[in-house]
Amino acid sequence: MEQQKALNNYLIQASIKTTTQGEMHMDDKERRMELAKFLRTRRARLSPAQFHLPAGVGQRRTPGLRREELAQLAGVGLTWYTKLEQGQAIQVSAQILESLARTLQLNADERAHLFVLARTHLPLPSANPVEQHISADLQRVLDSFNPYPAFVVNQHWDISGRNLACARVFSYSTTPHRHQAHNLLWLMFTDPALRQLFVEWEPIARRALALFRASEGRDADSAWFSELRDRLLQASPEFSAWWQLYDVCESHIERKELNHPCVGQLILQSTTMLLTNAPELRLFLYTPLPEADTAHKLAFLLEQPAISNA
C-alpha cells in the first residue's frame, strides 16, 4: 500500500516530453550559430538518390544535398535558406520549420531540437534550483522498484538518488575529479569499470551524449554545462568525436546487455522518464527481459552485502 501511495504521488511518464515551457537561456547569436551547424549536419546526411535527384556533373565537394536542392525540396528561397545556414538573424515561421523538418527527415527528437534552436523565445522550463538529493517520497518510489535498478539524475546529470538494486548492479571506481564522481555523463565516458560492464558500450554512450546534446538549447550558457562539456572533450576521445555529429535524443527505451562481475550476463530494458511534478529530474529504470535468467539474478544481487562505490 505504501509503495502504491508513493507511486501515485509521483506520476511518471514513460517518455521524455518535448520541453515547451519557460525561457530560452542561450543568447540569440549563439542560438543562431548552433541552428546553422545543426542544419548543415542534417543536410549532409541526405543524398540526391533519396529524392531521385541526379548526382550532377563532377564530384560533390561535400557530402549530402546541396543548399539549392534542399531549398527547392522544402519550398523555400535559396537566398533565405543560405542566410539561415549562415546564422544570420532572419524570421522563421513554424510552417517553414515543419517543411524543413520533413525534408531533412528529422525524427521526433531532432524536430523538437530544431524548434528549440530556431526560436528566440521558446517556452522552455524555467530554471529550478539544483537538487543534489531527492526527497523522501521520491526515494520511496525508487525503493518500490527493487529488485529492478532505478536512479534519478538532476539537470546537471548528477546522480541524486538510487535504489539498492542500482547499487548492486552498477559499480564505478573513484574518479580523479571528485566533484564529478557521481555525474552520469562523466562516469559513462571516463570510468573503466562502467565501460566494461556494458557489453556494447558505444551505442549506449552515444545515446547518453545525444540526451545531453538535446539540453544544449536550454543550458549552453550555463557554467556547469560548459565546464562538463569541456572536461569531457579533453578527457574522452569518443566524446570529442561524437560531439561534432550533433545527434540529439529526448527519450529512449532500449535493450542493454551487461556483463556483471558477480552474476554474469544481464539483459535489461532501460527506460528514461520525466517526473511531472519535478521536470528537472530524469528517472532511469532498468527492467529485466526474459533472457539469461535476469530476473532471478537481480533478486539474488539484492540479497548481497553492500558494495562501496566511492
Protein Blocks (a to p, Z undefined) as FASTA:
>chain_A
ZZmmmmmmmccdfbdcddfedjdfbdfklmmmmmmmmmmmmmmmpcfklnopaebeajdf
bgcjdfklmmmmnopafklmmmmmnopacdddfklmmmmmmmnopafklmmmmmmmmpmb
bcddddddddfbdcfklmmmmmmmpccdcddddfkopafbdcfklmmmpccdddfblmlm
mgfklmmmmmmklmmmpmblmlmmmmmmmmmmmmmmmmmmpmklmmmmmmmmmmpmklmm
mmmnopacfbdcdddddddfklopadddddddddfklmkbccddddddfehhlmmmmmmm
mmpccdddZZ
